[in-house]
């Protein structure tokens, strides 16, 4: 079980990392047990992830039945949190940074919780269609670029690797997310909502 104190401290560490301050790592429990407890972030993120999922379902309505859609979404959510640590373990072994694996997992999980909160604020703006098309595209690209930069910095300091390796690993995480998204809409037999549809 995780304590409220650890959650608050870890989120503060994630916030410091969002400010590109490496001392954010000091607020994270980088032990193996701390890395395991950091997966509580997935549960804490649910209240934000659910409305984000509903927004996506409204933009890509599924043809499948509700029970199957629920099952697909639940499995995809678990995979979304588990996929990167697997890749990070391989990367840590290749980079001879296995001693930092627990730290990068812990940092990834808590920064992911913060990123989901950011998306909860930004996604409705894009989904509402209140921005001109060009501005909306720039807005979405800007948000995504900022989140990738945030993750790359987190990986760089947590795994103690050079910028090229950190950026590459952050891009791998980004494309993993796209792969999960495409798989989900394929399994749900979803289709994009027509422009201008209610």
C-alpha positions as MATLAB code, in Angstrom:
seq = 'XXXXXXXXXXXXXXXXXXXXXXXXXXXXXXXXXXXXXXXXXXXXXXXXXXXXXXXXXXXXXXXXXXXXXXXXXXXXXXXXXXXXXXXXXXXXXXXXXXXXXXXXXXXXXXXXXXXXXXXXXXXXXXXXXXXXXXXXXXXXXXXXXXXXXXXXXXXXXXXXXXXXXXXXXXXXXXXXXXXXXXXXXXXXXXXXXXXXXX';
ca = [
       0.000    0.000    0.000;
       1.173    3.507   -0.780;
       0.841    6.455    1.585;
      -0.569    9.893    0.831;
       2.806   11.367    1.778;
       4.591    9.265   -0.830;
       2.052   10.202   -3.505;
       2.418   13.919   -2.786;
       6.213   13.712   -2.606;
       6.405   11.698   -5.832;
       4.129   14.108   -7.679;
       6.265   16.987   -6.494;
       9.292   15.165   -7.894;
       7.457   14.691  -11.194;
       6.598   18.404  -11.196;
      10.252   19.302  -10.678;
      11.196   17.063  -13.597;
       8.543   18.853  -15.679;
      10.505   22.026  -14.949;
      13.603   20.253  -16.293;
      15.133   20.120  -12.836;
      17.091   16.907  -12.250;
      16.679   17.249   -8.473;
      13.118   15.968   -8.945;
      14.611   12.482   -8.725;
      15.443   13.118   -5.059;
      11.737   13.060   -4.245;
      11.177    9.629   -5.812;
      11.759    6.290   -4.129;
      14.146    4.725   -6.648;
      14.323    1.340   -4.884;
      12.779   -1.785   -6.414;
       9.962   -1.577   -3.886;
       9.476    2.095   -4.748;
       9.259    1.172   -8.436;
       6.603   -1.435   -7.651;
       4.612    1.047   -5.564;
       4.858    3.627   -8.342;
       2.369    1.552  -10.335;
      -0.250    2.938   -7.960;
      -0.004    5.921  -10.295;
      -2.003    3.884  -12.820;
      -4.868    3.588  -10.335;
      -4.620    7.233   -9.312;
      -4.730    8.219  -12.994;
      -8.046    6.442  -13.605;
     -10.287    9.426  -12.708;
      -8.481   11.400  -15.424;
      -8.107    8.498  -17.862;
     -11.831    7.691  -17.919;
     -12.984   11.062  -19.320;
     -10.078   10.987  -21.777;
     -11.260    7.575  -22.946;
     -14.838    8.841  -23.285;
     -13.603   11.745  -25.407;
     -11.738    9.314  -27.663;
     -14.764    7.021  -27.916;
     -16.879    9.989  -28.972;
     -14.344   10.803  -31.701;
     -13.908    7.160  -32.740;
     -17.283    5.508  -32.009;
     -16.966    1.713  -31.701;
     -19.301   -0.648  -33.526;
     -18.600   -3.455  -31.046;
     -20.817   -4.240  -28.046;
     -20.269   -2.364  -24.783;
     -18.940   -5.315  -22.759;
     -16.290   -6.129  -25.335;
     -15.336   -2.445  -25.607;
     -14.952   -2.263  -21.823;
     -12.725   -5.354  -21.843;
     -10.568   -4.001  -24.689;
     -10.177   -0.633  -22.967;
      -9.245   -2.271  -19.647;
      -6.597   -4.495  -21.265;
      -5.234   -1.570  -23.299;
      -4.944    0.530  -20.136;
      -2.864   -2.146  -18.422;
      -0.687   -2.612  -21.516;
      -0.235    1.153  -21.764;
       1.336    1.237  -18.296;
       3.307   -2.008  -18.646;
       4.806   -1.679  -22.141;
       7.378    1.036  -21.497;
       8.957   -0.570  -18.400;
       9.585   -3.687  -20.513;
      11.291   -1.597  -23.215;
      13.183    0.379  -20.554;
      14.538   -2.824  -19.049;
      15.937   -3.859  -22.442;
      17.357   -0.360  -23.008;
      18.936   -0.313  -19.538;
      20.642   -3.623  -20.221;
      21.952   -2.474  -23.608;
      23.190    0.830  -22.148;
      24.694   -0.975  -19.136;
      22.477    1.051  -16.813;
      20.607   -1.823  -15.171;
      21.305   -0.316  -11.751;
      19.036    2.609  -12.741;
      16.134    0.509  -14.038;
      14.004    0.850  -10.896;
      14.595    4.607  -10.877;
      13.506    5.088  -14.492;
      10.365    2.996  -13.945;
       9.469    5.010  -10.854;
      10.106    8.308  -12.662;
       8.148    7.180  -15.724;
       5.074    6.160  -13.745;
       4.809    9.355  -11.709;
       5.515   11.613  -14.677;
       2.904    9.680  -16.673;
       0.321   10.543  -14.038;
       1.220   14.201  -14.416;
       1.066   13.933  -18.220;
      -2.423   12.430  -18.078;
      -3.558   15.389  -15.971;
      -2.162   17.737  -18.638;
      -4.010   15.824  -21.366;
      -7.223   16.029  -19.354;
      -6.988   19.809  -19.617;
      -5.886   19.918  -23.270;
      -7.955   17.132  -24.871;
     -11.366   18.812  -24.428;
     -10.013   21.928  -26.158;
      -9.077   19.892  -29.227;
     -12.217   17.756  -29.132;
     -14.532   20.774  -28.874;
     -13.380   22.080  -32.250;
     -13.324   25.661  -30.995;
      -9.896   26.377  -32.507;
      -9.306   27.057  -36.210;
      -7.947   23.952  -37.959;
      -4.394   25.272  -38.336;
      -4.245   26.524  -34.756;
      -5.702   23.264  -33.469;
      -2.991   21.257  -35.254;
      -0.275   23.514  -33.853;
      -1.804   23.242  -30.383;
      -1.853   19.440  -30.523;
       1.680   19.259  -31.920;
       2.915   21.675  -29.268;
       1.370   19.676  -26.432;
       2.710   16.395  -27.794;
       6.204   17.833  -28.377;
       6.270   19.248  -24.838;
       5.263   15.890  -23.342;
       7.888   14.025  -25.394;
      10.539   16.533  -24.292;
       9.409   16.060  -20.672;
       9.693   12.288  -20.978;
      13.059   12.511  -22.759;
      14.484   14.675  -19.980;
      13.092   12.296  -17.355;
      14.687    9.313  -19.103;
      17.992   11.141  -19.522;
      18.408   11.930  -15.841;
      16.782    8.771  -14.459;
      18.616    6.313  -16.692;
      21.764    8.471  -16.896;
      22.059    8.343  -20.687;
      22.893   10.919  -23.361;
      20.215   13.060  -25.010;
      20.079   11.055  -28.294;
      19.366    7.829  -26.421;
      16.800    9.543  -24.176;
      14.995   11.133  -27.116;
      15.023    7.837  -29.000;
      13.507    6.008  -26.031;
      10.882    8.735  -25.574;
       9.923    8.378  -29.248;
       9.683    4.608  -28.815;
       7.212    5.238  -25.966;
       5.253    7.635  -28.200;
       4.977    5.099  -31.035;
       4.049    2.364  -28.565;
       1.112    4.559  -27.557;
       0.108    5.015  -31.192;
       0.320    1.243  -31.739;
      -1.933    0.583  -28.750;
      -4.376    3.242  -29.994;
      -4.544    1.762  -33.515;
      -4.966   -1.746  -32.134;
      -7.806   -0.618  -29.868;
      -9.806    1.130  -32.584;
      -9.269   -1.881  -34.868;
     -10.503   -4.345  -32.219;
     -13.468   -2.108  -31.390;
     -14.266   -1.754  -35.086;
     -14.304    2.011  -34.560;
     -14.455    4.734  -37.176;
     -13.578    8.427  -37.035;
     -16.475   10.753  -36.344;
     -17.362   12.877  -39.354;
     -16.175   16.483  -39.190;
     -18.899   18.734  -37.857;
     -20.868   15.811  -36.384;
     -22.453   16.361  -32.999;
];
